[in-house]
Amino acid sequence: MVTTLVDIISLVLIVVVVLIVIGIVAAGVGIYNRFFSLKNSAEATVGQVKVAMKKRLDMIEQLLGAVKSYAAFEKETLTEVTAMRSRIGNAGPGDLNELERESRSVLGRLLAVAENYPDLKTSQTVQNLMGAVQGVEDEIARHRYTYNNIAQQYNTMTDTIPSNLVAGVMGFKKLEYLEFGEEIERVPTIAF
């Protein structure tokens, strides 16, 4: 009877330990999967930002074409826009921050040139392109907001227990935020 009681207690302890181990492993797998879910969402959103930035640069090229017919605009600006478009494909969040600053600078210079030509201000093509650029600016802002929310969730997981244990073991690093700087606080003036 004593050995049977000891055997039952031993069996119960083994079952409890096995269930605890299974619970810990299941929690670790869940945390691991959440990290990858957030990472994949972040990568998809960065892809959307890249697409929107390419659209903006395409529209800037079209605006350059419209402005070129009214003013001798620098050829180097078109070369600069083309170079930015090619860099977007391989850009990470830090690189996108720099590309954002550069493309806003080009757009600002373009708008300054357009201001000097009254005929250009009333051109329907230019007006349509300016409206489209504004729409893309809004799209970039939405995607940036979404990405930064995802990055915040991911980074919080790398800082908090127990997910930071999984992050440490797996070597997960914090995601970089898309911080387009002070320029993002003021939307480029798109009206004439």
N, C-alpha and C positions, 0 to 999 in steps of 0.2 A: 504494500500500500504506500509506503514511504517513497519507494523508487518510482511508483506510478505518479505520485504527486510531484516529485522532482522532475520527472520527464515531462509532465504537463506544463509546469512552470517554465521549464527550459524551452519547450516548444512555443509557448506563448511569447516568451522574450525574443526568440528568434524571429517569429512572425512580426512582432512589433518593430524590431530593428530593421527587418527587410522592408516593411511598409514605410518606415521613416526614410530609409535610403531611397526607395522608389519615389517618395514624395519630394525629396531634395533633388534627385535627378530630373524629375518632371518639372520642378520649378526652374531649375537651371536651363533646361531645354526651352521652356517657355520664354525665359528672359533672353536667351540667345536668339530665338526666333523673332522676338520683338525688336532687338537691335537690328537684325537684318531687314525686317519689315520697314523700320524707320530709315535705314540706310538706302534701301531701294526706292522709297518714296522721295527721299532727298535727291537722289540721282535723277529720278524722273522729273522732278521739279526744276533742277538745274538745267536739264535738257529743254524744258519749256521756256526757261529764261533765255537760253541760247537761241532758240528759234525766234522768240520775240525780238531779241537784240539783232538778229540777222534781218528780220523784217524791217526794223527801224533803220538799219544801215542801207537796205535796199531802197527804202523811201527817201533817205537822205541822198542817195545816188540819183534818184529820179528828180528830187528837188534841185540837185546840182545841175542836172540837165536843163531844167526849166529856168534856173537862174542864169545859167551860162548864156542863154539866148539874150538876156538883158544886160549882163555884166561879164567882164572878163574875170571869171573866178579862177583862183589858183588851181593849176593842174595837180599840184602836190596834194591838195585836199582830196581829190578823187583817188589818188594813189593811197593816201592815208586811210580812206574809207575801205578800199579794197583790201589793204593789209589787215585792218581790224576784222573784216569779215572772215578772212582766212584763219585768224588767231582764235576766233570764237569756238571752233570745233574742238580744240584740245584744251580749252580753258577750264580751270577749276574755279571754285568760288573766289579765291584771291585774285585770280587773273580777270574774272568777270568784273570785279570791283574796279580794276584799272581800265578795262575796256569801256565800262559805263562812263567813267570820268572823261575818257578821250572822245567817245561818241557825243556826249553832251557838249563838249567843247566845240566840236565840229558843227553841231546843230546850232549852237549859239552864234558862231561866226557866220553861218549861212543865214540865219535870221537877221543878223545885223546888216548883211549885204542887201537882203530883200527889203529892209526898211528904207533903204536909199532910193528905191525905184517904185514910184507910185503905180505905174502900169503893172508891175509885177504883183503888187499887193492885191490888185483886183482880178488877176488872172484866175479863171475858174480851176485850171489844172493845179495851180499852186494852192488855192484854197482847199481843194479836195485832198491834196497831199498833206497839207497841214492838219486837216481834220483826222486823216488816217494816222499821222504821227502821234497825235494826241491819244488816239485809241490804243496805239501800241505802248505809249508811255503808261497808260492805265493798266494794260495787260502785264507789263514788266513789274509794276508795283504790286499787283496781285500775286504774281508768282514769287516775287521776292518775299512778300509777307508769308506766304505758305511755306516756302523753304525755311525761312527763319524760325517758324513755329515748329517744324519738324526737327530742325537742328537743336532747338531748345529742349525738346522732349528727349532726343538722343543724348545730348550733353548732360541733362539732368540724370538720366539713367547711368551715365558713366561716373557720376558724383555720389549717387545715393546707394545705400545698402539695401538689398543684397546684390543688386544688378552691377554695382561697381566691382564686386568680386569676379563676376563673369567677364566683365570688360577687362579687368586686369589680367586674368588668366588667358583670355583670347587675344590680348593686345589691341583692343579697340581704342582708338584715339577720338578726341572730341572733333565734331564737325566745325568747320569754319563758317561764320555767318556771312551773308551777303550784305555788306555795308557800303552802300554807294556814296557815302559821305554827305557833305552838306548840300551838294547839288540836288539830291533827291528830295530835300525838304521844300525846294521851290521847283515847281513844274515849269519847264521852259515855256515861255510865252509863245503861243501858237496863233495869236490873233493879230490882224493888221488893222 
